[in-house]
Every structure is written in C-alpha cells, then in structure tokens.
C-alpha cells in the first residue's frame, strides 16, 4: 500500500492506494505531463476544464490501447487456430500416405 502527495492544478491532497508509492509517482508524473501539454496549448485556463480534458485524453489512450490489445489477441488466436489446422492436415496426409502404401 502506498501514499501519494498530489499537487496539481492549484490543489493539494494525499491519497492512499493499494499500489506502491513508486508506481503511484509514475502515474502522477504521466498525468502531470498530460496536464502540462493541455496548459501549454493555451486553449484552456480553468483548472477544472483542464483536469476534465486530461481525463478524457487518458481515457482515449486507454481505449485505443485496449483496441490494439484486442487486435493482438485476435491475431494470436487466429495463429493458434492456423497451427492446429496445419497439425490436423499433416496427420491426415500421413494417414492417407500409409493407406496408399
């Protein structure tokens, strides 16, 4: 269990989570980078709006990553099915060869 001191967008508080402090610090660093990019774009100034847009940006990243992961899993499953079909085909060819001898 870890603790994390959060200082972002003019607010400060501490959280406790089931993850270790090193991991939580990395998460906060990633969030702060997203917030900084939004702040530097100059399109928003209100901290609440910036935090909402940062949250949406992170959700977008997660959603895209889940899509890539699903495509990868599907490719692995197809490959596994292809290998099984190849194994069965080879076994059938061997049986046919033995029957023809």
Secondary structure, 3 states (H helix, E strand, C coil): CEEEEEEECCEEEEEEECCCHHHHHHHHHHHHHHHHHHHHHCCCCCHHHHHHHHHHHHHHHHHHHHHHHHHHHHHHHHHHHHHHHHHHHHHHHHHHHHHHC
